[in-house]
Amino acid sequence: MISDEAVSQHYQRADLPHAIEDAIAKAGKSIEHITMEDLGPLDEFHIGGRRATQAFLDQLGFSARHHIIDVGCGLGGAARFAARQYHCRVTGIDVTEDYIKAGQAMSSWVGMDRHVTLKHGSALAMPFQNQVFDGGYMLHVGMNITDKHQLFSEIYRVLRPGAALGVFDAMRDRAGELAYPVPWANNTGSCALETTEQYAAAMRSAGFELSSIENRSQYALDFFARMKARRPAKTVPPPLGLHLLMQKTTAEKLQNLVANIVMGYVAPTEMIAHKKQS
């Protein structure tokens, strides 16, 4: 069982808000004039970045009348995007306090702090009452959570009847020894990768009705190919990017992730479900 503390230690960086401010300055910008588009390469910590976020969230039917839960929100990039794109309120929760502190600052910088609330806490025991959210999603979160049944039971609890839930995770596609480290884990002991069948079983056990499952492996490989083409090897990365989060291991983690997808061991997968109507 992977503990919340272990997950937090994997991602934590106590100086993150200051590191982001320094990177913004190096990019020739200031926090007074930074935009969500400027922050996108950093705060969308999942395969496909912002384009993938929109393609994924567009399927969920969010609107101005909805209050949405972002489970495992990280820095809150997807939450801010959802709030602006669909005119909804978004509450995010994440176990890594450093990310929450940095994400709160980033929301303030881009004027989204009235629409987006980020809280430090566990996805397995969320500090919310029953049936308070009109929809929800999680982006590259389940790979760090061993107990998928408790995860989806807890999400089911806080959603209203009929609410949509979207999941976009890296999932196990076939058996084989993964190359480590990867963005979410340094070794097999800190990786909770599971198959789409195991996800589906946990979601259905919680009460969700699944409507679609889509393997996004080719999309992921195309995304990484475009990323490589834009930045040839041995060049300095732009100031704002995921290297601020993964630091010295960034290149190795991304190379291993691509190799695992190519080998068919990992498949980025989207799953869309709904909570049953009462």
Summary of the structure (lengths in Angstrom):
residues: 278
radius of gyration: 17.7
end to end distance: 33.1
largest distance: 56.4
contacts: 930
relative contact order: 0.16
helix: 45%
strand: 21%
